[in-house]
Amino acid sequence: MGVDIEQGLGDEAVEAARKEYGGNVLSQEEILPWWRFFLRQFASPMVYLLFVAALISFMMGELLDSIAILVVIFMNSLIGFFTEFRAEKALQALKSMTSLHCRVLRNGNI
């Protein structure tokens, strides 16, 4: 970019870079509500397979087996939900501790 170490970027160079590359900002991730974290636990091939097994067991008259499979699915989803939700909260706490500002040298001024 041909930057002078003593002066930094000039206003024209900054505007040209903004036009070419966009603003120098971090994109904000969407924070998911708790219920989306919970529903996401059911979106896996293993859970689909267990649902099919529960349905087949129910259709074969094995009500106790189908209930047991559904309880396992629900308990697994609860454990996954709490684990993922706590991890996301911890990540958000870490992100809030980081500085999003910095000092730059432009036109010889900080």
C-alpha positions as a printed Julia matrix, in Angstrom:
110×3 Matrix{Float64}:
   0.0     0.0    0.0
   3.03    2.27   0.12
   2.5     3.42   3.72
   4.86    5.97   5.26
   5.88    4.65   8.7
   6.08    8.17  10.15
   2.76    9.45   8.73
   0.58    6.34   8.41
  -2.22    6.25   5.87
  -3.62    9.43   4.44
  -7.33   10.21   4.13
  -7.34    9.44   0.4
  -5.72    6.02   0.93
  -8.21    5.21   3.69
 -11.19    6.1    1.49
  -9.77    4.12  -1.43
  -9.27    1.08   0.81
 -12.82    1.41   2.21
 -14.26    1.56  -1.27
 -12.27   -1.47  -2.4
 -12.42   -3.68   0.72
 -15.29   -2.29   2.8
 -15.23   -1.0    6.36
 -12.73   -2.29   8.88
 -15.33   -3.89  11.17
 -15.9    -7.36  12.55
 -19.11   -9.04  11.52
 -21.51   -9.78  14.35
 -22.74  -13.34  14.65
 -26.42  -13.9   15.21
 -27.08  -15.01  18.78
 -29.45  -17.95  18.65
 -32.35  -18.13  21.11
 -32.32  -21.04  23.57
 -35.09  -22.96  21.78
 -33.07  -23.05  18.54
 -30.16  -24.59  20.45
 -32.57  -27.23  21.74
 -34.14  -27.98  18.34
 -30.69  -28.23  16.78
 -30.0   -31.23  19.01
 -32.56  -33.25  17.04
 -30.91  -32.54  13.67
 -28.57  -35.5   13.34
 -28.72  -38.79  11.44
 -28.48  -40.81  14.66
 -31.54  -39.09  16.13
 -33.45  -39.68  12.89
 -32.51  -43.35  13.04
 -33.65  -43.6   16.65
 -36.97  -41.93  15.78
 -37.51  -44.5   13.03
 -36.64  -47.29  15.47
 -39.15  -45.89  17.98
 -41.81  -45.72  15.27
 -41.14  -49.29  14.13
 -41.25  -50.5   17.74
 -44.55  -48.71  18.27
 -46.03  -50.18  15.09
 -44.95  -53.67  16.18
 -46.78  -53.21  19.48
 -43.67  -52.73  21.6
 -44.9   -49.64  23.4
 -42.39  -49.88  26.24
 -39.45  -50.12  23.83
 -40.63  -47.15  21.77
 -41.1   -45.05  24.91
 -37.63  -46.03  26.11
 -36.1   -44.99  22.78
 -37.93  -41.65  22.87
 -36.76  -41.04  26.45
 -33.17  -41.74  25.38
 -33.52  -39.28  22.48
 -34.96  -36.61  24.78
 -32.33  -37.1   27.52
 -29.52  -37.02  24.95
 -30.94  -33.82  23.49
 -31.19  -32.22  26.92
 -27.59  -33.05  27.75
 -26.42  -31.76  24.36
 -28.51  -28.61  24.75
 -27.13  -27.71  28.18
 -23.57  -28.45  27.11
 -23.79  -26.39  23.92
 -25.74  -23.55  25.55
 -23.22  -23.19  28.39
 -20.34  -23.29  25.92
 -21.97  -20.53  23.87
 -22.5   -18.4   26.99
 -18.83  -18.88  27.93
 -17.76  -17.9   24.41
 -19.9   -14.76  24.54
 -18.34  -13.85  27.91
 -14.86  -14.26  26.45
 -15.77  -12.15  23.43
 -17.07   -9.38  25.67
 -13.68   -9.19  27.43
 -11.74   -8.5   24.23
 -11.04   -4.99  23.0
 -12.65   -4.04  19.72
 -10.76   -0.77  19.37
  -7.2     0.0   18.36
  -5.06    3.06  17.76
  -3.9     3.83  14.25
  -1.5     6.32  12.73
  -3.23    8.5   10.13
  -1.85   11.69   8.63
   0.87   11.72  11.29
  -1.64   11.62  14.18
  -2.7     8.77  16.44
